Amino acid sequence: MTLTLSILLILTGITGIHSITTVDKVSVKAGASISIPCLYSSQYRNHVKYLCAGYYWPTCSYAIKTNQRQSSGKYSISDDKTQNIFIVTIKHLADGNTHYWCAVEIDQGPDVRQYFQLFGTRGEPRVKVAQQEVTGYNGENITINCQFTDPGKLKWCKLGRTCVTEKPGLIDGTKVSIKSNSDVFSVTMSGLRPESAGWYWCVKGDFQMPVHLTVTEKPTATPDPVTADGKMTTVNDEPNRSESFH
Ligand SMILES: *[C@@H]1O[C@H](CO)[C@@H](O)[C@H](O)[C@H]1NC(C)=O
């Protein structure tokens, strides 16, 4: 064995571990869309990223790549190089289990990859949120409700960081507390900061549901209650909003 080959093997052995972090299992309503974030090590920032479909790695087929035109309506991919996260979106999810790999292309050597599984269901997804994309205001609180069907441990995790369970804790300096009842748990993040933004997931038992949090400045309230067409603005109390818990 040549020296360069040994070095290459050692390097791939080291970098091959935990180079991509993503979900494990996600349950989704059949026909719906889902976005999955894949966190990669910073040394892969300028590499090509792709989604590969199939249970076995050697025989999986490219679903979408960052260096190819996104012609298919089923898949899309975007690479957030400042966060070292690429996001794959899969539309019209099939009924039943589908198998995927988040992968990073390596020029000379095996591509780096991480497996995940999607469970398309006609029934209730195991863990679900009203929307995957949420926005909170700097300095304020946000509550995210994770509905679930299965028993098991509940958690709220930030991708690549840490998790909080029933006991209140901190994620990136933001206070997180969780309240739960029989089929929903509510995660409250208090005192949002710009660093609070990013990808999180609800976990219940074996299943996760990714949620993306954007933190913006609260728009300054307009004192004028009269709209442009001269009518008074009416504010509804929305008593049926299932997302709000107190
Ligand atoms: C935000 O959460 C904190 C608890 O962490 C609470 O004391 C505070 O009242 C909350 N603020 C609002 C506006 O709900």
The ligand as an SDF file (V2000), in Angstrom:
LIG
                    3D

 14 14  0  0  0  0  0  0  0  0999 V2000
  -42.0520   34.9380   27.0820 C   0  0  0  0  0  0  0  0  0  0  0  0
  -41.6470   33.8420   27.8770 O   0  0  0  0  0  0  0  0  0  0  0  0
  -41.2380   34.1650   29.1960 C   0  0  0  0  0  0  0  0  0  0  0  0
  -40.8310   32.8790   29.8880 C   0  0  0  0  0  0  0  0  0  0  0  0
  -39.6850   32.3870   29.3720 O   0  0  0  0  0  0  0  0  0  0  0  0
  -42.3560   34.8310   29.9460 C   0  0  0  0  0  0  0  0  0  0  0  0
  -41.8880   35.2340   31.2280 O   0  0  0  0  0  0  0  0  0  0  0  0
  -42.8670   36.0180   29.1780 C   0  0  0  0  0  0  0  0  0  0  0  0
  -43.9850   36.5410   29.8240 O   0  0  0  0  0  0  0  0  0  0  0  0
  -43.2250   35.6200   27.7550 C   0  0  0  0  0  0  0  0  0  0  0  0
  -43.6170   36.7970   27.0020 N   0  0  0  0  0  0  0  0  0  0  0  0
  -44.7510   36.8670   26.3370 C   0  0  0  0  0  0  0  0  0  0  0  0
  -44.9970   38.1430   25.6060 C   0  0  0  0  0  0  0  0  0  0  0  0
  -45.5620   35.9590   26.2970 O   0  0  0  0  0  0  0  0  0  0  0  0
  1  2  1  0
  1 10  1  0
  2  3  1  0
  3  4  1  0
  3  6  1  0
  4  5  1  0
  6  7  1  0
  6  8  1  0
  8  9  1  0
  8 10  1  0
 10 11  1  0
 11 12  1  0
 12 13  1  0
 12 14  2  0
M  END
$$$$
